[in-house]
Amino acid sequence: MGLFDGFLTWFSGLFKKKKDFNLGIYGSPNVGKSTLANKICKDFSGEILSKVSEVPHETREVLKKEKLTLQVDGKLLTLNLLDMPGIATKVDYRDFLQFGIAKGKAQKRASEATKGIIEAVKWMDTVDAAILVMDSTEDPYTQVNLTIIGNFEARNIPVIVAANKIDMKNSNPAKIKEAFPQFEVIGISALTGQNVNALYDMIGKKVS
């Protein structure tokens, strides 16, 4: 199955009665959501969507790439890609000081990040499917991941878990599979593109 085949299966299956739908990318800060959003955007439009930074909460509002268009059997199908702010249980401005950000700007960033989290949760009521990105070098069994998953399940949102950063030596996607056996999990590197085509295929098979 090629690069777009998985998505085409998805579009023509689950969303065959809906020509325009929202795909949300969720996860904690700095797990690679925006890098993955940029990869998908690049594949479909040749453009990037989000700024990427090592500083947490770089994305503090929902970023949208609307009307990514594909033609299937002579019909146009459109995708709205949504890069969500990182979900966190709390945002402390002091966490930004270590990156050389001045106190005033750090406080402003923390306030914006908190609003972004609220916005991301509200958008769960309008997303049609989601990719939950986790850092495969970290312990996946966190309160944030449990909270996100609980919200998805409460809304019956189709979701697939992308265990990101498999290009790193200490990556362990198996830990994520063990923590959340109820989900299909796939190891990817959004940075290098490794296994991203397989992620597309898995999404298509899961929700078609």
C-alpha positions as CSV (number, residue, x, y, z in Angstrom):
1,M,0.0,0.0,0.0
2,G,1.5,3.4,-1.1
3,L,1.8,6.7,0.7
4,F,-1.7,7.9,0.2
5,D,-3.5,4.5,-0.1
6,G,-4.1,4.2,3.6
7,F,-5.7,7.6,3.8
8,L,-7.7,7.0,0.7
9,T,-9.1,3.9,2.3
10,W,-9.9,5.9,5.4
11,F,-11.6,8.7,3.4
12,S,-13.7,6.4,1.2
13,G,-14.7,4.2,4.2
14,L,-15.4,5.9,7.4
15,F,-15.9,9.3,5.9
16,K,-17.5,8.4,2.6
17,K,-20.6,10.4,3.6
18,K,-18.6,13.3,4.8
19,K,-16.4,15.2,2.4
20,D,-14.7,17.5,4.9
21,F,-13.4,16.3,8.2
22,N,-10.9,17.1,11.0
23,L,-7.9,15.1,12.0
24,G,-6.4,16.2,15.3
25,I,-2.8,15.5,16.5
26,Y,-2.7,15.3,20.3
27,G,-0.1,14.5,22.9
28,S,2.1,16.0,25.7
29,P,4.5,18.9,25.0
30,N,7.6,18.1,23.0
31,V,6.6,14.6,21.9
32,G,6.8,15.5,18.2
33,K,3.2,16.5,17.4
34,S,4.2,19.5,15.3
35,T,7.0,17.6,13.5
36,L,4.5,15.0,12.5
37,A,2.0,17.7,11.5
38,N,4.7,19.2,9.3
39,K,5.5,15.8,7.7
40,I,1.8,15.1,6.9
41,C,1.4,18.7,5.6
42,K,4.5,18.4,3.5
43,D,3.3,15.1,2.0
44,F,-0.1,16.5,1.0
45,S,0.6,20.2,0.2
46,G,4.3,20.7,0.0
47,E,4.1,23.2,2.9
48,I,4.8,23.0,6.6
49,L,2.3,24.0,9.3
50,S,4.0,24.6,12.6
51,K,7.1,26.0,14.2
52,V,9.2,23.4,16.0
53,S,11.2,24.2,19.2
54,E,12.9,22.5,22.1
55,V,11.1,24.9,24.4
56,P,7.9,23.3,25.8
57,H,4.5,24.7,24.6
58,E,5.8,26.2,21.3
59,T,2.4,25.5,19.9
60,R,0.0,27.4,22.1
61,E,-3.1,27.6,19.9
62,V,-4.7,25.1,17.5
63,L,-3.0,25.4,14.1
64,K,-5.0,24.4,11.1
65,K,-4.1,23.4,7.6
66,E,-7.5,23.4,5.9
67,K,-8.7,21.9,2.6
68,L,-5.9,19.4,2.0
69,T,-7.5,17.9,-1.1
70,L,-7.3,14.4,-2.7
71,Q,-9.1,13.0,-5.6
72,V,-10.6,9.5,-5.2
73,D,-12.7,7.9,-7.9
74,G,-13.3,11.3,-9.5
75,K,-14.5,12.8,-6.2
76,L,-12.7,15.4,-4.2
77,L,-12.1,14.7,-0.5
78,T,-10.8,17.3,1.9
79,L,-8.9,17.0,5.2
80,N,-8.5,19.7,7.8
81,L,-5.3,18.9,9.8
82,L,-5.1,20.2,13.3
83,D,-1.9,20.5,15.3
84,M,-3.0,20.8,18.9
85,P,-1.2,22.5,21.7
86,G,0.5,20.1,24.1
87,I,-1.7,18.8,26.9
88,A,-0.3,19.2,30.4
89,T,-1.7,18.9,33.9
90,K,-0.1,22.3,34.8
91,V,2.0,25.0,33.3
92,D,4.6,26.7,35.4
93,Y,6.2,29.8,34.0
94,R,9.4,28.9,35.8
95,D,9.9,25.9,33.5
96,F,10.6,28.4,30.7
97,L,13.3,30.4,32.6
98,Q,15.9,27.6,32.0
99,F,15.6,28.3,28.3
100,G,16.7,31.9,28.8
101,I,13.2,33.4,28.5
102,A,12.7,36.5,30.6
103,K,10.3,36.3,33.5
104,G,7.6,38.5,31.9
105,K,7.7,36.6,28.6
106,A,7.7,33.3,30.5
107,Q,4.6,34.3,32.4
108,K,2.9,35.3,29.2
109,R,3.9,32.0,27.5
110,A,2.5,30.1,30.5
111,S,-0.8,31.9,30.3
112,E,-1.1,31.3,26.5
113,A,-0.1,27.7,27.0
114,T,-2.9,27.2,29.6
115,K,-5.5,28.7,27.2
116,G,-4.1,26.5,24.4
117,I,-4.7,23.4,26.5
118,I,-8.3,24.4,27.2
119,E,-8.8,25.0,23.4
120,A,-7.3,21.6,22.5
121,V,-9.7,19.8,24.8
122,K,-12.7,21.8,23.4
123,W,-11.7,20.8,19.9
124,M,-12.2,17.1,20.9
125,D,-15.9,17.7,20.3
126,T,-15.2,18.5,16.7
127,V,-12.4,16.2,15.6
128,D,-13.5,13.1,13.6
129,A,-10.3,11.1,14.3
130,A,-7.0,11.6,16.1
131,I,-3.4,10.6,16.2
132,L,-2.1,10.4,19.8
133,V,1.7,11.0,19.7
134,M,3.9,9.7,22.5
135,D,7.6,9.9,23.1
136,S,8.9,6.4,22.9
137,T,12.0,7.3,24.9
138,E,9.9,8.3,27.9
139,D,7.6,6.4,30.4
140,P,4.2,6.5,28.6
141,Y,2.1,5.8,31.7
142,T,1.4,9.4,32.6
143,Q,-1.6,11.3,33.9
144,V,-1.6,13.3,30.7
145,N,-1.8,10.3,28.4
146,L,-4.5,8.7,30.6
147,T,-6.5,11.9,30.5
148,I,-6.2,12.3,26.7
149,I,-7.2,8.7,26.2
150,G,-10.1,9.0,28.6
151,N,-11.4,11.9,26.6
152,F,-11.1,10.1,23.3
153,E,-12.9,7.1,24.6
154,A,-15.7,9.2,26.1
155,R,-16.3,10.7,22.7
156,N,-15.8,7.5,20.7
157,I,-13.1,9.2,18.6
158,P,-11.1,6.8,16.4
159,V,-7.5,7.0,17.6
160,I,-4.2,5.5,16.8
161,V,-1.1,5.8,19.0
162,A,2.2,6.9,17.3
163,A,5.2,6.0,19.3
164,N,7.5,8.7,18.1
165,K,11.3,9.2,18.1
166,I,12.3,5.6,17.2
167,D,15.4,7.1,15.6
168,M,16.8,7.6,19.1
169,K,18.9,4.9,20.8
170,N,16.8,4.7,24.0
171,S,13.5,4.4,22.1
172,N,11.2,1.6,23.4
173,P,7.8,1.5,21.6
174,A,7.1,-1.8,23.3
175,K,6.6,0.1,26.6
176,I,3.8,2.0,25.0
177,K,2.2,-1.1,23.7
178,E,2.4,-2.7,27.1
179,A,0.9,0.4,28.8
180,F,-2.0,0.7,26.4
181,P,-2.8,-2.8,25.0
182,Q,-6.3,-1.7,23.9
183,F,-4.8,0.4,21.1
184,E,-2.8,-0.2,18.0
185,V,0.6,1.3,18.4
186,I,3.1,2.0,15.7
187,G,6.7,3.2,16.1
188,I,7.6,6.2,13.9
189,S,10.1,8.9,13.6
190,A,8.4,12.1,12.5
191,L,11.8,13.7,12.2
192,T,13.3,11.3,9.7
193,G,10.0,10.0,8.2
194,Q,10.8,6.4,9.3
195,N,7.6,4.3,9.3
196,V,5.3,7.3,8.6
197,N,4.0,5.6,5.5
198,A,3.1,2.6,7.6
199,L,1.3,4.9,10.0
200,Y,-0.8,6.1,7.1
201,D,-1.6,2.5,6.2
202,M,-2.5,1.6,9.8
203,I,-4.9,4.5,10.1
204,G,-6.6,3.4,6.9
205,K,-7.0,-0.2,8.1
206,K,-8.2,0.8,11.6
207,V,-11.0,3.1,10.7
208,S,-12.1,2.0,7.3
